[in-house]
């Protein structure tokens, strides 16, 4: 069935019968693809001070969360059913304490040369890093909020450059 300009865009993970499927990327060229995602962990100033001072009961909150985010990006295809396993060439997770939130801004950059993008890997890295921060400080403050996880930018592939 031909796609008309008035039709809504088709979901790529749904086949003509309406069933979920993994997209076939075998005919797509391998190009450099980069994705950047970001999120926030909002908490009290006292809890943020505890993290920054390095006195959290469970240890190095930011270092642990950074490693958790990197590991999560590498395991995205195990967590999101229709994602392709990718040989990632770069995963960077940065966590910046921000007294004005108060809390932490978590960002991830993921890079691959391949036939499909890495948006899900960047979003997964940020999500799990935020969850790791929560896990390490929940004994001190249960009201911590994880907010605003979103794709900031993607480069490469057929759809080109996107910036939020």
ABEGO torsion letter per residue (X at the ends): XBBBAABBBBBAABBAAGBBBBBBAAABBBBBBBBBBBBBBBBBAAAAAAAAAGABAAEBAAAAAAAAAAAAAAAAAAABAABBBBBBABBBBBBBBBAAOBEBBBBBBBBBBBABBAAAAAAAAAAAAAAAAAAAAAAABAABBBBGBBBABBBEEAAEBBBX
